[in-house]
Amino acid sequence: MKCMIRSSFCLRLSAALFAACLPVAQGLAQTPEQQQMWDAQRAQAAVEAKAKAERLTQARAARRADPMAWVRTLNPMSVGGWEFRGVATDGSWASYSTNHQIKRSGHMITLWLRQEYPEPQQDSAGDLFLSNVEQVQFDCGKDRQRLLMVIYYSENNISGSQQQEQNDPKNAPWQAVVPGTQSESVFQWACSSSHGK
């Protein structure tokens, strides 16, 4: 008899719990209309992603074919003393240097460099940027360089929102200037006798 009472109680309890949970489960279930809308949204997102990838592929091919075509769309910013230094063979970056605010002390020279990118880059914090300026110090006697400060800009032509990273000059690590690189080209320009002693 106790078994039957317990079984009957358990069945009633189970039925009550099922009834209480049924509206919640129905609320979580999607209607055919919702499913159709979500499927359409996913299909549209896939079409847009494919079109974006195709545009990116075409833009990269165009930059490889003529890297300077992209560079010509940038503001040379000559008022700031910026001079074009070079562009990657695939058009993935362009670099500039400025003769403004150059500081020399013996074999040491400190100056500003500017980088421009056609596609968003990520800084160390994960934020996206399209241009940046770097304050770099060159040791012309020991063929080495170190980064003192970098400012990242969300837009090309050092515009838009900005983020800054700064190194303590006492602790900033030195790096070798590697032959045949963009750094060597800037190093030679910076350390040349034409940049006032």
C-alpha positions as CSV (number, residue, x, y, z in Angstrom):
1,M,0.0,0.0,0.0
2,K,2.9,2.4,0.9
3,C,4.4,1.6,-2.5
4,M,1.3,2.5,-4.3
5,I,0.9,5.8,-2.4
6,R,4.4,6.8,-3.0
7,S,4.1,5.9,-6.8
8,S,0.9,7.8,-7.1
9,F,2.5,10.8,-5.3
10,C,5.6,10.6,-7.5
11,L,3.5,10.5,-10.6
12,R,1.5,13.5,-9.5
13,L,4.6,15.4,-8.6
14,S,6.3,14.6,-11.9
15,A,3.2,15.7,-13.8
16,A,3.1,19.0,-11.9
17,L,6.8,19.6,-12.5
18,F,6.3,18.8,-16.2
19,A,3.4,21.2,-16.4
20,A,5.3,23.9,-14.7
21,C,8.3,23.5,-17.0
22,L,6.3,23.3,-20.2
23,P,5.8,27.0,-20.7
24,V,9.5,27.7,-20.1
25,A,10.4,25.0,-22.7
26,Q,7.9,26.4,-25.1
27,G,9.3,29.9,-24.6
28,L,12.8,28.7,-25.5
29,A,11.6,26.9,-28.6
30,Q,11.6,28.8,-31.8
31,T,8.6,29.2,-34.1
32,P,8.9,28.3,-37.8
33,E,8.9,32.0,-38.6
34,Q,11.7,32.7,-36.2
35,Q,13.8,29.8,-37.7
36,Q,13.1,31.1,-41.2
37,M,14.2,34.7,-40.2
38,W,17.4,33.4,-38.5
39,D,18.2,31.2,-41.5
40,A,17.8,34.3,-43.8
41,Q,20.0,36.4,-41.5
42,R,22.7,33.7,-41.5
43,A,22.5,33.4,-45.3
44,Q,22.8,37.2,-45.7
45,A,25.8,37.3,-43.4
46,A,27.5,34.6,-45.4
47,V,26.9,36.5,-48.6
48,E,28.3,39.7,-47.1
49,A,31.3,37.9,-45.7
50,K,32.0,36.4,-49.1
51,A,31.7,39.8,-50.9
52,K,34.0,41.4,-48.3
53,A,36.6,38.7,-48.8
54,E,36.4,39.1,-52.6
55,R,36.9,42.9,-52.3
56,L,39.9,42.4,-50.0
57,T,41.4,39.9,-52.4
58,Q,41.0,42.4,-55.3
59,A,42.4,45.3,-53.3
60,R,45.4,43.3,-52.3
61,A,46.0,42.3,-55.9
62,A,45.8,45.9,-57.0
63,R,48.3,47.0,-54.3
64,R,50.7,44.2,-55.4
65,A,50.4,45.3,-59.0
66,D,51.0,49.0,-58.2
67,P,51.9,49.7,-54.5
68,M,52.3,53.5,-55.2
69,A,48.7,53.8,-56.3
70,W,47.6,53.3,-52.7
71,V,50.4,55.5,-51.4
72,R,49.1,58.4,-53.6
73,T,45.8,58.2,-51.7
74,L,47.6,59.1,-48.4
75,N,48.1,62.6,-47.2
76,P,51.8,63.4,-47.5
77,M,51.5,65.8,-44.6
78,S,54.4,67.9,-45.8
79,V,53.5,70.6,-43.2
80,G,54.8,68.2,-40.6
81,G,58.0,67.7,-42.5
82,W,57.0,64.2,-43.4
83,E,58.9,62.6,-46.4
84,F,58.0,59.4,-48.1
85,R,60.6,56.7,-47.3
86,G,59.3,53.5,-48.8
87,V,56.5,51.1,-49.5
88,A,56.3,47.3,-49.2
89,T,56.4,45.5,-52.5
90,D,52.9,44.1,-51.8
91,G,51.6,47.5,-50.7
92,S,51.0,46.3,-47.1
93,W,52.6,49.4,-45.5
94,A,54.1,52.7,-46.4
95,S,56.7,54.6,-44.2
96,Y,57.6,58.2,-43.7
97,S,60.1,60.2,-41.7
98,T,60.2,63.8,-40.7
99,N,63.0,66.3,-40.3
100,H,61.0,68.1,-37.5
101,Q,62.1,67.6,-33.9
102,I,65.3,65.6,-34.7
103,K,67.6,65.6,-31.7
104,R,71.3,64.7,-31.9
105,S,73.7,64.1,-29.1
106,G,77.0,62.7,-30.2
107,H,76.4,59.4,-32.0
108,M,72.8,59.3,-30.8
109,I,69.9,60.7,-32.9
110,T,66.2,60.7,-31.9
111,L,63.5,61.2,-34.5
112,W,59.9,60.5,-35.5
113,L,58.8,57.9,-38.0
114,R,55.3,57.3,-39.5
115,Q,53.7,54.1,-40.7
116,E,50.5,53.8,-42.8
117,Y,48.6,50.6,-43.5
118,P,45.8,49.8,-46.0
119,E,44.3,47.2,-43.6
120,P,43.7,47.4,-39.9
121,Q,46.5,46.3,-37.6
122,Q,46.4,45.3,-33.9
123,D,48.4,47.0,-31.2
124,S,49.6,45.2,-28.1
125,A,46.2,45.8,-26.3
126,G,44.3,44.4,-29.3
127,D,42.9,47.7,-30.5
128,L,42.8,48.3,-34.3
129,F,44.8,51.0,-36.0
130,L,45.6,52.2,-39.6
131,S,48.6,54.5,-38.9
132,N,51.1,55.1,-36.2
133,V,54.1,57.3,-35.3
134,E,57.1,56.1,-33.5
135,Q,59.8,58.0,-31.6
136,V,63.0,56.1,-32.4
137,Q,66.5,56.5,-31.1
138,F,69.4,55.4,-33.3
139,D,72.9,54.8,-32.1
140,C,74.9,55.7,-35.2
141,G,78.1,54.5,-33.7
142,K,76.9,51.0,-32.9
143,D,74.3,50.4,-35.6
144,R,71.4,49.8,-33.3
145,Q,68.0,51.3,-32.5
146,R,65.4,51.4,-29.8
147,L,61.7,52.4,-29.6
148,L,60.9,55.1,-27.1
149,M,57.3,55.8,-27.9
150,V,54.5,54.8,-30.3
151,I,51.2,56.4,-30.9
152,Y,48.5,54.4,-32.7
153,Y,45.7,56.1,-34.7
154,S,42.5,54.5,-35.7
155,E,42.5,56.2,-39.2
156,N,45.1,56.8,-41.9
157,N,47.1,60.0,-42.0
158,I,47.6,59.9,-38.2
159,S,44.0,60.8,-37.5
160,G,41.1,59.4,-35.5
161,S,41.2,58.1,-32.0
162,Q,44.7,57.3,-30.5
163,Q,46.4,55.1,-28.0
164,Q,49.9,55.7,-26.7
165,E,52.7,53.3,-25.4
166,Q,55.9,54.7,-24.0
167,N,59.1,53.0,-22.9
168,D,61.4,54.3,-20.2
169,P,64.6,55.3,-22.1
170,K,66.7,53.8,-19.3
171,N,65.1,50.4,-19.9
172,A,64.1,50.4,-23.6
173,P,65.9,47.5,-25.2
174,W,68.3,48.1,-28.2
175,Q,67.8,46.1,-31.4
176,A,70.3,45.6,-34.2
177,V,69.7,47.4,-37.5
178,V,69.4,44.6,-40.0
179,P,71.0,45.1,-43.4
180,G,68.6,45.3,-46.3
181,T,65.6,46.2,-44.2
182,Q,63.4,49.2,-44.1
183,S,65.0,50.0,-40.7
184,E,68.5,50.2,-42.3
185,S,67.2,52.6,-44.9
186,V,65.9,55.0,-42.2
187,F,69.0,54.4,-40.1
188,Q,71.3,55.5,-43.0
189,W,69.1,58.5,-43.7
190,A,69.0,59.5,-40.0
191,C,72.7,59.0,-39.4
192,S,73.8,60.8,-42.6
193,S,75.9,63.9,-42.2
194,S,73.1,66.0,-43.7
195,H,71.1,65.9,-40.5
196,G,72.7,68.6,-38.5
197,K,75.3,68.0,-35.9
